[in-house]
Amino acid sequence: MNKYINELRKRIALKTAVRSVKIPPTVKQVSFTFDDVPESAFVNAQPILERYGYRGTFYVALSFLDTDKTNINLYHKNHLSACLDNGHELGCHTYSHNRTYQNSKADFLTNDIHKNTVKLNETGIKYKFQNFSYPFGEQTIKMRTIAAKRFESSRGTDHGINKQHIDLNNLKAVKLYQNEHPLDKILSILDQLNSSGGWLIFYTHDVQTEFSKFGCSVEYFEAIVQKCKALNIEVKTVKQAVDELKRLT
């Protein structure tokens, strides 16, 4: 029952704090994004993007920052620093990564988002998050309203290519979950983008040999990056893409 109630809550919420933008028909671009972010995304996926001259957006929840150097699953401060130094973007994914439907008080949500920046700054990294990703894709009226006031864009988990009229407060995306989406399916979506245009945002979590159900292998990830290069599709961070859309519209 909760599943249907939450779906109804989301449908109602999607009518609130809408930030409509029209994507020009000439736009044809991809963004690679990562949620949480497991260490393997920094260690394995980031260098792949860089080898092809691309950069990505890493939506971090600082509660996952690991101070125990023996834990190889969570990221460390040096991963965040190297990410920024090499031209990538850090996005906000809240601090605690709690489920919004269970923690929907405005004060909690506002403070949790603020805490993520505070914790980042406490590491010595002075940086302001400009773009946001909803944990679990969960959206409520309060969360959408807060996100719209604080961030340039917010990415959800609704499947699809962003084209024509879009909501910057609910950017669509395509998951790179290898067990769910075989490589051929993802490559066909890139062919579709190449034919009809739009802004395709990919998202995943870990990128490693023994990948989780929320991730993919290194080979799978690189094949998708290679396809972008072969099709000569522009690859941008979310910030770069949003800035360009605002300039064009």
N, C-alpha and C positions, 0 to 999 in steps of 0.2 A: 504493500500500500504506500509506504514512504516514497518508493520510486516514482509513482504516479503523482503524488502530492508535490514532490520536488520538481518534477517536469512541468507541472502546472505553475508552480512558483516562478520557474525560469521563464516560461512563456509570457507571464504577466510582467516580469522584470524587464524583458527585452523591449518592452514598449516605453521604458523609462530611460532618461539620460541618453537618448540616441544622438550620436554625432555623425550625421550623414555626410558622406563625401563621395563625389563621383570620380571614378577612375577613368582617365582618358583612354580611348581605344588603342592608342599607341603604346601603352604601358605593357611590358612583358618582362616580368621579373620574379625572382625567387628569393626567399629568406630562409636560412637554416636556423632553427631555434632549439634550445635545450631547456628542459625544466628540472629544477631541484638543486644542484646539478651533480650527478655522480662524477667522481674523479676521472673516469674513463672518457668522458666527453671532452674534458680539457686535454688529457694526455693523448688520446687517439684521434678524436674528430677535429679538434682545433688545428693540428698540424696538417691534416688533409686539406682543410679549407685553405690554409695559407699556401700550400704548394700550388694550388690552382689560382692563387691571387684573390681569394674570397675571404670574407669575414662573416662571423655569425653573431647571434644574440643569445646570451646565456642568462636565463631567468633564475636568479638565485634566491633561496630562502636561507638566511644566515643562521638559522637554527641547525642547519646541516653542516656548518663550518666545523671542521674537525681539528682539534688541537692535539690529538693523539697521532703522531706521525706513523705509528704502526698500522693504523687503520687505512687500508688502501681503497675503501669504497667511497669515502667522503672527500671533498676537496679541502685544500688548505689555502691560506692567505696568498702563498706564492703563485697559486693557480690564478687567483683573481688579478693579481698584479701583472702577471705575464699576459693574461687575456687582454687587459686594457692597454698595456705597452705595445702589443702587436696589432692594435687597431680594432679589436672586437668591441662589442657592446655588452654591458651588464644590465639586465632588466630586473625588475622587482617581482617576486613571487610570494609576497608577504614574508613575515619572519617565521611564524610557527607552522605554516603550511597546514593549518586546521581546516576542517570542512566548514565552508561558509554557512551551509544550511543548519549546522549544529551550533555555530557561534555567530549569530547574525546581528548582535547588538552593534550599533554604529560606533560607540566608544571603543569597543574591542577591536573592530576592524580598522579604525583610524589609527589607533595606537600600535596595532600590529604592523601596519605598513610603515609607520614612522620608525618603529623599533628596528626594522630591517636596515634603514639608512644609518641609524645610530650605531648599530653593531658593525656595519661596514666601516664607518668612520673611526670606530674604536680600534680597528686593525691598523690604522694609519693610512688607509686609502680614502682620500677626500673625493667623493664622487656623488653625483645626484642622479638617481634613477629617473629616466624619462618615460619608459614604457613598462607595461605591466602584463602579467599572465595570471589568470584566475586559477587558483589551486583546484584541481580536479575539474576545471571548467565550470564550477558552480557559480551562478550569478543570482543575486537577489537585488531588489530595488535599492537597498542601502549600499551594497557593495558597488553596484554600477554607478550610483550617484557619487560615492567617494572617489572611485577610480577616475570618473570623468573630470572631477575637479583637480585631481592630483597628477594625472599622467597624460601624455600625448596620445597614447593608444592603449588598448587592452585586448589581449588575445585570448580567445576562448578555445573550445575544442570541437565546435561544429565543423563538420567535414565540408571541404570545398575550396574552390578558387575564388578569391576576392575579385569581383569584376562589376562593372557598371556602378550602381549605387551601393555603397557599403556603409557599415556602421563602425567607426573607429573604436567604439567601445565594445565591440564584439567581432574582432577579426576572425575569419574562418581559417582553418588550418587542416593539414593532412598529416596524420601520424605516421612516423617511420617506426612502426612496430613490426618487426620482420615476420613474426609468427602470424600476424593478422593480415598484413599487406605484402604479398610476394613481390619480389623485385619487378617482375613484368607489369604488375598493376601500377606501381609507382612510375615506371618509365612511360607507361601509356598516358598517365596524367600529365607528365611533362610534355608529351607529344600534343596533348589537348591544349595545354598552355601555349605551346609554340604556334598552334594553329589559330587560336581565338584570343590570345592575350589575357592580361589580368595580373594579379599578384598572388603567387602561390607561396604560402608559408608552410614549411615543414616543421614538425616538432618530434623530439624523441627524448630519451633520458640517457641511459648508458649506451656506449658504443664499444663493444669488446667481444672477444671470442665466445665466452659463455654469457651471452646477453640475457637479460631478464625479459619478461613478457611486455615490458614497457620500453624495450630497446632494440638494438640491432647489432649485427656484426660489423667489423671494420670494412670487410669486402663489400657488403651491401651498401654501406654508407658511401664508400668511395665510388661505387658504380653510379650512384645517383649524382654525385658531384661531377663525375666525368661526363654524364649525359648533359648536364647543364652547359658544360664547356663545349661539347660537341654541337649543341643546338645554338650556341652563342647567346644564351639567355643571361641577362644581367643578374648578378647575385648581390644583394644588399643586406645590410643589417636592417632591423626594423626601424631604427632611428633614421637611417638614410632614406628608406622607402617613404616613411611618413613625412619627412622634411620635403622630399621631392613632390609628393602628392599635394602638399599644401602650397608649394610653389606653382604647380601646374593648374590648381583649381581656384 
